[in-house]
């Protein structure tokens, strides 16, 4: 299987899983956690995580499903977590915004740029241990306006830390566009260069371009030339939080633009133009989609059958003074 096929297969899987979960979230009312879907942004997670080793670490913001799955997170544990069940990856306590699977290097998901600092600390720990492990941190363009982003960037630059900062720039912070928040011409990747940090602006809907940029960034980080920042321009197809279409997608022209920029569509078109020497690309993609539909169906059935956490464990993990 070619690298493009592997990445497209993972994107199809993530898209299929999230689409199914979004429909269930809307219709069944069984998942009561606030849920931020990554539909439309699959190439950023798949492209970056495909450039990482199993022992590399990943942190994410609250739009965490795609990075979690792309790093190898357990689907059954994720679906159970969304249902608040004891078999969830965070024991039913974290919900969609706080996924975790340390076994595969997915360390945490959180909100408002918090994991930028934590991921920077993890990269510093790698240096102190003499390890060449790289830490990748996913966050949105809104988090790049938080003070913790600048503080972490400065600290990482000062110590040449092996941290790959991945800004998934979908143009909106909740519903506020970049034009309402930043002066004209402001970019995240150029902001990083103000700290002497290497950076690049990449089409985040082109999974091959993301992968190639991430490979180079990870290579530099492993050689002690980090940190590195990637600003990946992308588009969310669903609303900021919840299962409904994003309001901008309701306009015909915008819908057409989004369809043409969809990472799954673009990678599928690239696969069609390649000589596979076997069955048609469309049949391959359709088979992957059916496999993912069955996979998520079984995960949902298992989550529904699983128990909720016992009330006797309500205070487990809570600090007592």
C-alpha positions in Angstrom: 0.0 0.0 0.0 1.4 3.4 -1.0 1.8 6.2 1.5 -1.1 8.1 -0.1 -3.3 5.1 0.1 -2.5 4.6 3.8 -3.2 8.2 4.6 -6.4 8.3 2.6 -7.6 5.1 4.3 -7.1 6.7 7.7 -8.9 9.9 6.6 -11.8 7.9 5.2 -11.9 6.0 8.5 -11.9 9.2 10.6 -14.5 10.9 8.4 -16.8 7.8 8.5 -16.5 7.4 12.3 -17.2 11.1 13.0 -20.0 11.3 10.5 -21.7 8.3 12.2 -21.1 9.8 15.6 -22.5 13.2 14.6 -25.7 11.6 13.4 -26.1 9.6 16.6 -25.3 12.7 18.7 -28.0 14.6 16.9 -30.7 11.9 16.8 -30.2 9.6 19.8 -29.3 12.1 22.6 -27.1 9.4 24.2 -23.8 11.3 24.2 -24.2 14.3 26.5 -20.6 15.6 26.3 -19.9 18.8 24.3 -18.5 17.4 21.1 -16.2 19.2 18.6 -16.0 17.2 15.4 -12.9 17.2 13.1 -15.0 16.6 9.9 -13.1 18.5 7.1 -9.9 18.7 9.0 -8.7 15.1 8.7 -5.6 15.8 6.6 -3.9 17.8 9.4 -4.1 15.0 11.9 -3.3 12.2 9.5 -0.5 14.1 7.7 1.3 15.0 10.9 0.8 11.7 12.8 2.0 9.7 9.8 5.3 11.5 10.2 5.7 10.5 13.8 7.1 7.4 15.5 5.1 5.2 17.9 7.1 6.6 20.8 6.5 10.2 19.9 4.0 12.1 22.0 0.9 14.0 20.8 -1.3 16.5 22.6 -4.4 18.0 21.2 -6.9 20.8 21.7 -10.6 20.2 22.3 -11.1 19.1 18.6 -9.4 15.9 19.4 -11.0 12.9 17.7 -8.9 13.1 14.5 -5.5 13.4 16.3 -6.5 10.7 18.8 -7.4 8.2 16.0 -4.6 9.2 13.7 -2.1 8.5 16.5 -3.6 5.0 17.0 -6.1 5.7 19.9 -8.5 3.0 20.7 -11.9 3.6 18.9 -14.0 1.6 21.3 -12.5 3.5 24.2 -13.2 6.8 22.5 -16.8 6.0 21.7 -17.3 4.7 25.2 -15.9 8.0 26.6 -18.3 10.0 24.5 -21.1 8.0 26.1 -19.7 8.6 29.6 -19.1 4.9 30.2 -16.6 3.3 32.6 -14.8 1.6 29.6 -14.0 5.0 28.1 -10.4 6.0 27.6 -10.8 8.5 30.5 -13.1 6.3 32.5 -16.2 8.2 31.4 -14.9 11.3 33.2 -13.4 13.4 30.4 -15.8 13.2 27.5 -14.9 14.3 24.0 -12.6 17.2 25.0 -10.3 15.1 27.3 -9.4 12.0 25.4 -6.2 10.1 26.4 -4.4 6.9 25.3 -0.8 7.0 26.6 -0.1 3.4 25.2 0.0 4.9 21.7 1.5 8.2 22.7 -1.7 10.3 22.8 -1.1 12.0 26.1 -4.0 14.4 26.5 -6.6 16.7 24.9 -7.7 19.9 26.6 -9.0 23.4 25.9 -7.8 27.0 25.4 -4.2 26.3 24.6 -3.4 24.5 27.8 -1.7 21.5 26.1 0.7 23.9 24.3 2.5 24.4 27.6 2.2 20.8 28.7 3.5 19.5 25.4 6.4 22.0 25.7 7.2 20.5 29.1 7.1 17.0 27.7 9.6 18.0 25.0 11.9 19.4 27.7 11.7 16.1 29.6 12.8 14.3 26.4 15.8 16.5 26.2 16.7 16.0 29.9 16.4 12.2 29.4 18.7 12.3 26.3 15.9 11.0 24.1 15.2 12.0 20.6 11.4 11.7 21.0 9.4 14.5 19.4 6.2 16.0 20.9 3.5 17.3 18.6 0.8 19.7 19.9 -2.3 20.4 17.9 -4.2 23.6 18.6 -6.5 26.1 16.8 -5.9 29.5 15.5 -7.7 31.0 18.5 -5.3 29.4 20.9 -2.4 31.1 19.1 -3.8 34.4 20.6 -3.5 33.1 24.1 -0.6 34.2 26.3 0.4 30.5 26.9 1.2 30.2 23.2 3.8 33.0 23.3 5.3 31.9 26.6 5.7 28.3 25.5 7.1 29.4 22.1 9.7 31.6 23.8 10.7 28.8 26.3 10.9 26.2 23.5 13.1 28.4 21.4 15.3 29.2 24.3 16.0 25.5 24.9 15.8 24.2 21.3 13.1 21.8 22.4 11.9 19.0 20.1 8.3 20.2 20.0 6.2 20.5 16.8 3.5 23.1 17.2 0.7 22.4 14.8 -1.8 25.2 14.3 -5.0 24.0 12.6 -6.1 27.3 11.2 -9.8 26.9 10.1 -10.3 30.7 10.1 -12.6 30.8 13.1 -12.4 31.0 16.9 -15.8 29.6 17.8 -17.7 31.9 15.4 -15.3 34.9 15.2 -13.4 35.1 11.9 -9.7 36.0 11.8 -10.6 39.4 10.3 -12.4 40.3 13.6 -9.5 39.2 15.8 -6.3 40.0 14.0 -4.8 42.9 12.0 -4.8 42.4 8.2 -1.9 40.3 7.1 -1.2 38.7 10.4 -0.1 35.0 10.3 0.7 32.5 13.0 3.7 31.1 11.1 5.3 34.5 10.8 4.6 35.3 14.4 6.7 32.2 15.4 9.6 33.5 13.4 9.6 36.5 15.6 11.0 34.2 18.3 13.6 32.7 15.9 11.5 29.6 15.5 11.4 27.8 12.1 8.0 27.7 10.6 6.0 27.0 7.5 2.5 27.7 6.1 1.0 24.6 4.4 -2.3 23.8 2.7 -3.9 21.7 5.5 -6.3 20.1 3.1 -3.5 18.5 1.1 -2.5 15.4 3.2 0.6 14.8 1.1 1.8 18.4 1.6 1.1 18.2 5.3 3.0 14.9 5.6 6.0 16.2 3.7 6.2 19.3 5.8 5.8 17.3 9.0 8.5 14.9 8.0 11.0 17.8 7.6 9.9 19.5 10.8 10.2 16.2 12.8 13.6 15.6 11.3 14.9 19.0 12.4 13.4 18.5 15.9 15.1 15.1 16.3 18.4 16.7 15.4 18.1 19.3 18.2 17.0 22.1 15.8 13.5 22.5 17.2 11.0 23.8 17.9 9.1 24.0 14.7 5.7 25.5 13.9 3.3 24.4 11.1 0.4 26.6 10.3 -2.1 24.4 8.4 -4.9 26.2 6.7 -8.1 24.0 6.7 -11.8 24.3 6.9 -14.3 22.7 9.4 -17.5 21.3 7.8 -19.5 21.1 11.0 -20.2 23.8 13.5 -17.8 24.8 16.3 -19.4 22.4 18.7 -22.1 19.9 17.8 -23.3 17.8 14.8 -24.8 20.4 12.5 -23.3 21.9 9.4 -21.2 25.1 9.8 -23.4 28.1 9.1 -21.0 29.3 6.4 -21.5 26.0 4.5 -25.2 26.8 4.0 -24.4 29.2 1.1 -24.2 27.5 -2.3 -20.9 29.0 -3.5 -19.2 28.3 -0.1 -20.5 24.7 -0.2 -18.9 24.3 -3.6 -15.6 25.7 -2.4 -15.6 23.4 0.6 -16.4 20.4 -1.5 -13.4 21.1 -3.8 -11.1 21.7 -0.8 -12.2 18.6 1.1 -9.1 16.6 2.0 -10.8 13.3 1.4 -12.1 14.4 -2.0 -8.7 15.7 -3.0 -6.8 12.6 -1.9 -9.3 10.4 -3.6 -8.8 12.4 -6.8 -5.0 12.0 -6.5 -5.5 8.3 -6.0 -7.6 8.0 -9.2 -4.8 9.6 -11.2 -2.3 7.1 -9.8 -1.7 3.7 -11.5 -2.6 1.2 -8.8 -2.4 -1.8 -11.1 -5.4 -3.4 -9.2 -9.1 -2.6 -8.6 -10.5 0.9 -9.2 -9.7 3.6 -6.5 -13.4 4.2 -6.1 -14.0 0.6 -5.1 -11.1 0.7 -2.7 -12.4 3.8 -1.0 -15.9 2.4 -0.8 -14.6 -0.8 0.8 -12.6 1.3 3.4 -15.8 3.2 4.2 -17.8 0.1 4.7 -15.2 -1.4 7.0 -15.2 1.8 9.0 -19.0 1.8 9.2 -18.9 -1.7 10.7 -16.1 -0.7 13.1 -17.9 2.3 14.5 -21.2 0.3 14.6 -19.6 -2.3 16.9 -18.0 0.4 19.0 -21.3 2.1 19.6 -23.0 -1.2 20.5 -20.2 -1.9 23.0 -20.5 1.5 24.5 -24.2 1.2 24.9 -23.8 -2.1 26.7 -21.0 -0.8 29.0 -21.7 0.4 32.6 -21.6 3.9 33.8 -18.9 4.7 36.4 -19.9 3.8 39.9 -20.9 6.7 42.2 -18.5 5.2 44.8 -15.6 6.4 42.5 -16.9 9.9 42.2 -14.0 11.5 44.1 -11.3 9.3 42.6 -8.5 11.4 41.2 -9.7 14.5 42.9 -7.1 16.4 45.0 -8.1 16.7 48.7 -6.4 19.4 50.8 
